[in-house]
Amino acid sequence: MHPMRLTGLVLALAVVACDPTAPVIIGISTGGGGGGGGAHTLAFTVQPSGAVVDQIITPGIQVAARDTLGNTDPTFTGTVTIALGSNPSGARLDGATTVALVSGIARFGDLSVDKVGDDYTLVATAPGATSATSAGFSIVAPASGAAQGR
């Protein structure tokens, strides 16, 4: 943090400490909520891993709503929707693709992809937040090689 910004912050805290009714405290906001009061971003905190076609991706994918400091914001509410971004095989993403944030985290525990392919990505979106794109992952055929998608 720049020294001048730190000085201003210390000064504001000193004013509040001397006069708890000072109007400075009124202007402070945590930026919570689904769209008002701050620049939130989404981030994959558990990235998708490779999986077998038509099988649930494990561990379950998690997306966090982060505040301007990069911390998970437990007050950010609403839903996160996840979809295939890069989709080289024209696959379908199955499972619950829209889930509610709980303590700032959306947990997707039943997602699967219906076609074999490499370089898939997921995109997470939420009202009031900047979207996020996952790392790439692959979907492979079962070990027996019997099913290659639908």
RODOKE-268053 format. One line per field, with one value per residue (C-alpha): residue number from 1; x negated, y, z. Coordinates in Angstrom, 3 decimals, m for minus. Example, Ala and Ser with C-alpha at 12.3 -4.5 7.8 and 13.67 -1.06 7.14 Angstrom:
<sites>
num <- 1/2 $
X <- m12.300/m13.670 $
Y <- m4.500/m1.060 $
Z <- 7.800/7.140 $
</sites>
This chain:
<sites>
num <- 1/2/3/4/5/6/7/8/9/10/11/12/13/14/15/16/17/18/19/20/21/22/23/24/25/26/27/28/29/30/31/32/33/34/35/36/37/38/39/40/41/42/43/44/45/46/47/48/49/50/51/52/53/54/55/56/57/58/59/60/61/62/63/64/65/66/67/68/69/70/71/72/73/74/75/76/77/78/79/80/81/82/83/84/85/86/87/88/89/90/91/92/93/94/95/96/97/98/99/100/101/102/103/104/105/106/107/108/109/110/111/112/113/114/115/116/117/118/119/120/121/122/123/124/125/126/127/128/129/130/131/132/133/134/135/136/137/138/139/140/141/142/143/144/145/146/147/148/149/150 $
X <- 0.000/m1.276/m2.465/m0.107/2.890/1.801/1.452/4.992/6.312/4.600/5.941/9.504/9.190/7.872/10.885/13.276/11.448/11.784/15.410/17.421/20.296/18.080/19.741/16.633/17.949/21.177/19.342/17.668/19.100/18.240/19.518/21.635/24.715/25.332/24.530/24.327/21.457/18.262/16.289/16.559/14.874/15.471/12.621/12.416/11.177/11.501/10.669/12.237/10.073/10.018/12.931/14.493/17.253/20.711/19.164/19.316/16.235/14.482/13.607/16.645/15.947/16.093/16.347/15.849/17.083/14.101/13.984/11.577/8.841/9.170/10.805/13.888/16.849/19.295/21.898/22.102/25.439/27.180/26.415/23.503/24.111/21.495/21.274/18.809/16.489/14.053/16.002/13.991/16.355/19.712/20.451/23.201/22.586/24.955/25.876/26.951/25.393/26.852/26.350/26.738/23.723/23.340/20.868/19.538/18.904/20.853/20.373/21.048/21.076/22.763/21.354/20.439/19.598/21.196/18.401/14.731/12.419/9.412/9.071/12.541/12.955/15.792/17.047/18.689/20.987/23.010/24.978/22.797/19.484/16.820/16.894/14.133/12.765/11.383/8.167/8.418/9.339/9.949/12.791/11.699/13.386/13.971/11.050/12.902/13.262/16.932/18.613/17.299/20.113/23.713 $
Y <- 0.000/3.498/5.405/8.338/5.990/4.360/7.784/8.714/5.433/5.911/9.468/8.291/5.596/8.161/10.424/7.536/6.457/9.958/10.499/7.299/9.329/10.806/10.629/8.901/5.546/5.963/5.813/2.459/m0.417/m4.088/m4.226/m7.302/m8.324/m9.552/m6.541/m3.374/m1.724/m3.087/m4.785/m8.491/m11.189/m14.900/m17.364/m21.137/m22.313/m25.974/m26.367/m29.064/m32.142/m34.723/m37.118/m40.067/m39.294/m39.162/m39.501/m36.776/m34.561/m35.013/m33.298/m31.054/m27.708/m24.616/m20.959/m18.104/m14.522/m12.339/m8.738/m6.071/m7.394/m10.929/m12.374/m14.570/m12.305/m14.261/m11.478/m11.732/m13.375/m14.746/m17.574/m18.687/m20.287/m22.492/m23.480/m25.007/m22.335/m24.071/m27.017/m28.801/m31.777/m29.987/m31.644/m30.995/m30.129/m32.096/m31.568/m28.552/m25.682/m22.875/m22.947/m20.490/m18.957/m20.007/m17.904/m16.593/m20.019/m21.924/m25.695/m27.782/m31.415/m33.258/m31.928/m34.246/m33.915/m36.187/m36.396/m37.323/m34.397/m32.316/m28.657/m28.114/m25.068/m23.868/m20.298/m19.127/m16.077/m14.254/m10.996/m8.216/m10.040/m10.441/m13.929/m16.524/m19.180/m22.439/m24.168/m26.625/m30.243/m33.474/m35.961/m39.505/m42.755/m45.418/m47.789/m50.507/m48.159/m49.136/m45.718/m42.707/m40.274/m40.174 $
Z <- 0.000/m0.830/2.306/1.634/1.523/4.751/6.413/5.373/6.675/10.053/10.263/9.577/12.231/14.736/14.104/14.642/17.796/19.280/18.275/17.733/16.282/13.536/10.101/8.683/9.888/7.906/4.575/5.141/3.127/2.952/m0.614/0.067/m1.813/m5.319/m7.374/m5.367/m3.622/m5.066/m7.736/m7.078/m9.103/m9.289/m8.885/m9.174/m5.774/m6.765/m10.457/m12.632/m12.923/m15.648/m15.508/m17.275/m19.764/m18.111/m14.631/m11.971/m11.930/m8.585/m6.445/m6.764/m8.426/m6.215/m7.189/m4.724/m4.907/m4.061/m2.907/m4.179/m1.887/m3.278/m0.181/m0.283/0.542/2.725/2.369/m1.428/m2.191/m5.232/m7.599/m9.754/m13.136/m14.724/m18.394/m20.806/m22.194/m24.517/m25.873/m28.592/m28.873/m28.791/m25.460/m22.947/m19.307/m17.079/m13.436/m11.393/m13.342/m11.208/m7.450/m4.592/m2.932/0.703/2.677/m0.631/m2.186/m4.841/m4.718/m7.825/m6.742/m9.601/m12.888/m15.743/m19.448/m22.031/m24.667/m24.672/m25.397/m24.391/m23.489/m22.047/m19.793/m17.600/m17.263/m14.029/m14.006/m11.354/m11.382/m9.978/m10.415/m13.077/m14.610/m14.255/m16.590/m15.241/m16.145/m19.019/m18.399/m20.315/m20.409/m21.197/m22.194/m19.539/m18.985/m20.895/m23.866/m24.195/m24.049/m25.951/m25.183/m26.299 $
</sites>
